[in-house]
């Protein structure tokens, strides 16, 4: 199988120093097998779908190229929050009308609630924390829209509050470059590895068959049955769900270059002492991100460790990864200078995914109702990815809960092998805009 990035992006190397642990004890698929539904990919989306289907009595098999949670689900920043699209609300309304846009906006907090319910129902120990999230203005200009954004959130039933610089300092959200904040009281942080592993175990307990080290090398349809070939066996199924997101091969059955994978890099410090937190002025456990287009995201975790992440590079070679890690450290030290001396034992990267229309998708592949793709969460996959897997499963069960924006076709990128040039052109312009 071919992928967009250099081969190293799909090896163990980028996640070797990841702070999140995942369960690696999963059997591989071999021989001949059959299922009602075959799912490709064991991240938030695939496992959520498997759980919903298995609980409904469906015979479901999950094939994962590595192990459950190995990809973006087990190495992201752990922000269960509002998001999923890169389109502004006004564009959603223009394209899908007031009702269509409203339903999608309602889906975002519903996705958070869905994750919360799963955690509670299955008693998952995910180190949950944070009363929502705070958007931080990196300039006075960036703060000008906060009052309007707060009113828009309140109109959607989402409690929101604008925070002044003094408010930020008083709440332990201090930093030399933060001018104001917008606190949205919806969402929470979690240990991504513990959550995705908990989903896998819950799905297996419900009856789903989950296999690791079983990449789907060929996918085709004969009559009314799908045939999935792995290195050690062949699985046939009535229906399939492709839930591979940023790790989707360039060609997988009828799918062709459906997303633009984008690298994100993360670091986690050693536990910070209370004195070290006070020295920086950051003692809050609120999830936070800044208003830059090339945003930074960060949070103080329950054990005192601090997580900091940002967009990665355009290449995935070892040399490029080293450069991006140096840039990540430089940005972290510039924003949190009191912690320049702090050891950072964890640094890693992973691939999120953008779609061509900047929308998340739960949609038929090539107009075939027996084949569904669920992917493209634009960096917000904890909540939206989990909900999308559930929605895909419900669709297969005859209950369509998708809002209109998520039903649109997943259109291939033109000139697919060259689409990383979108980032080469876009990143410099975004950096200039962030500096204004």
Secondary structure as UniProt FT lines:
FT   HELIX           7..10
FT   HELIX           13..15
FT   TURN            16..17
FT   STRAND          31..40
FT   HELIX           44..55
FT   TURN            56..57
FT   STRAND          60..63
FT   TURN            68..69
FT   HELIX           72..74
FT   STRAND          79..80
FT   HELIX           89..121
FT   TURN            122..123
FT   STRAND          133..137
FT   HELIX           140..143
FT   TURN            144..145
FT   HELIX           146..155
FT   TURN            156..157
FT   STRAND          160..163
FT   HELIX           165..170
FT   TURN            171..172
FT   TURN            176..177
FT   STRAND          180..184
FT   STRAND          188..189
FT   HELIX           192..206
FT   STRAND          209..211
FT   STRAND          218..222
FT   TURN            223..224
FT   STRAND          225..230
FT   TURN            231..232
FT   STRAND          233..242
FT   HELIX           245..247
FT   STRAND          251..252
FT   TURN            253..254
FT   STRAND          255..256
FT   STRAND          259..268
FT   HELIX           274..280
FT   STRAND          287..290
FT   STRAND          296..300
FT   TURN            302..303
FT   STRAND          306..311
FT   HELIX           318..335
FT   HELIX           337..339
FT   TURN            340..341
FT   STRAND          346..355
FT   TURN            356..357
FT   STRAND          361..365
FT   TURN            366..367
FT   STRAND          368..375
FT   TURN            378..379
FT   HELIX           381..396
FT   TURN            397..398
FT   HELIX           404..407
FT   TURN            414..415
FT   HELIX           416..418
FT   TURN            419..420
FT   HELIX           421..435
//
